[in-house]
Each structure stands twice: as C-alpha cells, then as structure tokens.
Amino acid sequence: QVQLVESGGGLVQPGGSLRLSCAASGSIFSIYLMGWYRQAPGKQRELVAEVTSGGSTKYADSVKGRFTISRDNAKKTVNLQMNSLKPEDTALYYCNTKHPGYSHLEYWGQGTQVTVSS
C-alpha cells in the first residue's frame, strides 16, 4: 500500500511564494518518477513538474523559471518550490508517483489547495 501525503498549500498574494511537500510511504522505490499535477475548476488535470530518480526534471511551460521540483530518495519526499505565483496558478495540486515502466504502478495524493489572490 502506497500513500502520498501533501502539505504546504494555502492562500498567497500574486507574486508570493509557497512550498509544497509530499511524503511517500509504503512500497515505493527510488526508481519511481515523482511529480506534481494540478487541476483548476473546469479544467483537466495537468502536469506541473516531474523529477526522475536521477534528478532529471520536466516542467510545464507555464511554470518554467518560477517553480522548482526536488526530491530526496532516502526520505521518499518530493517538494515543489513555487515563486512569483500568479492567479492562474490557483488549483488543487496533487502529488504523484509512478513506475517508469509499469503504468499500473501509479499513485496519487489527496491534493492540497493553492489559491493565488489579492
């Protein structure tokens, strides 16, 4: 049983920063990809950022230069540092982890709300 627990969401003014954290427990191995997705009301869930076991990263174009993803394989954690936040970043953010070779081995957190508003 794999569990992902997110923390760090909240309300922030435009231009502000937030740091999201996700802790994994259970049978998850360092080979797994770890990432963050988000879903705004009325929109599809989209990839925000992803990091491989080796530290290679991928970002949505809309967050490049503003967000930074990092992971700690020993602690089974993944973080998302979000700077220069914009109202359009408002969404429910989900932690995700998946095996790079087996699509059925994918797990989601419960989500944490990020609201960017003045």
C-alpha positions as CSV (number, residue, x, y, z in Angstrom):
1,Q,0.0,0.0,0.0
2,V,1.5,3.3,-1.1
3,Q,0.4,6.5,0.5
4,L,1.2,10.1,-0.5
5,V,0.6,12.9,1.9
6,E,0.8,16.5,0.7
7,S,1.3,19.7,2.7
8,G,2.0,23.3,2.2
9,G,-0.9,24.7,0.3
10,G,-2.7,27.8,1.2
11,L,-3.7,31.4,0.2
12,V,-1.0,33.7,-1.2
13,Q,-0.9,37.0,-2.9
14,P,0.2,37.4,-6.5
15,G,4.0,37.4,-6.7
16,G,4.3,35.4,-3.5
17,S,5.8,32.0,-2.8
18,L,4.7,28.7,-1.5
19,R,6.4,25.4,-0.9
20,L,4.6,22.1,-1.3
21,S,5.8,18.9,0.2
22,C,4.9,15.3,-0.3
23,A,5.9,12.3,1.8
24,A,5.5,8.8,0.4
25,S,5.1,5.7,2.5
26,G,4.8,2.0,1.5
27,S,6.4,0.0,-1.3
28,I,7.8,2.8,-3.4
29,F,11.3,2.7,-4.7
30,S,13.8,5.3,-5.8
31,I,13.3,4.3,-9.5
32,Y,9.8,5.8,-9.4
33,L,9.1,9.1,-11.1
34,M,7.8,11.7,-8.7
35,G,5.8,14.8,-9.6
36,W,3.1,17.3,-9.1
37,Y,0.0,17.8,-11.1
38,R,-2.8,20.4,-10.7
39,Q,-6.4,20.8,-11.6
40,A,-8.3,24.1,-11.7
41,P,-12.1,24.2,-11.7
42,G,-13.5,23.2,-15.1
43,K,-10.1,22.2,-16.4
44,Q,-8.3,18.9,-16.9
45,R,-5.5,17.8,-14.6
46,E,-2.2,18.8,-16.0
47,L,1.5,18.0,-15.2
48,V,3.2,20.8,-13.4
49,A,6.6,19.3,-12.8
50,E,8.3,15.8,-12.7
51,V,11.6,14.5,-11.5
52,T,13.3,11.2,-12.2
53,S,15.2,9.1,-9.8
54,G,18.4,10.5,-11.2
55,G,17.3,14.1,-10.8
56,S,16.2,15.0,-14.3
57,T,13.3,17.4,-14.3
58,K,10.5,18.3,-16.6
59,Y,8.2,21.4,-16.2
60,A,5.1,22.7,-17.8
61,D,5.9,25.7,-20.0
62,S,3.7,27.9,-17.8
63,V,5.8,27.4,-14.7
64,K,9.3,27.2,-16.1
65,G,11.6,29.7,-14.3
66,R,9.2,30.1,-11.4
67,F,8.8,26.6,-10.0
68,T,11.5,24.2,-8.8
69,I,10.9,20.5,-8.1
70,S,13.3,18.4,-5.9
71,R,13.3,15.0,-4.3
72,D,15.0,13.1,-1.5
73,N,15.1,9.4,-2.4
74,A,16.2,8.4,1.1
75,K,13.3,10.2,2.7
76,K,10.8,9.4,-0.1
77,T,9.8,13.0,-0.4
78,V,9.3,15.5,-3.2
79,N,9.0,19.2,-2.9
80,L,7.7,22.0,-5.2
81,Q,9.0,25.5,-4.6
82,M,6.7,27.9,-6.2
83,N,7.8,31.5,-6.7
84,S,6.3,34.5,-8.5
85,L,2.9,33.0,-8.2
86,K,0.1,34.1,-10.4
87,P,-3.7,33.9,-10.1
88,E,-3.7,31.3,-12.9
89,D,-1.7,29.0,-10.7
90,T,-4.7,28.6,-8.5
91,A,-5.7,24.9,-8.4
92,L,-5.8,21.7,-6.4
93,Y,-2.2,20.3,-6.5
94,Y,-1.7,16.6,-6.4
95,C,1.4,14.7,-5.6
96,N,2.1,11.7,-8.0
97,T,4.5,8.8,-8.2
98,K,4.7,6.1,-10.8
99,H,7.0,3.4,-12.0
100,P,8.6,4.4,-15.3
101,G,7.9,1.0,-16.9
102,Y,4.6,-0.2,-15.4
103,S,1.7,2.1,-15.9
104,H,-0.5,0.3,-13.3
105,L,2.0,1.3,-10.6
106,E,0.9,4.9,-10.2
107,Y,-0.3,6.6,-7.0
108,W,-1.9,9.9,-6.1
109,G,-2.1,12.1,-3.0
110,Q,-5.4,13.6,-1.8
111,G,-4.5,17.1,-3.1
112,T,-3.7,20.4,-1.5
113,Q,-5.3,23.7,-2.5
114,V,-3.3,26.6,-3.7
115,T,-5.1,29.9,-4.1
116,V,-3.3,33.0,-5.5
117,S,-5.4,36.1,-4.9
118,S,-5.1,39.6,-3.6
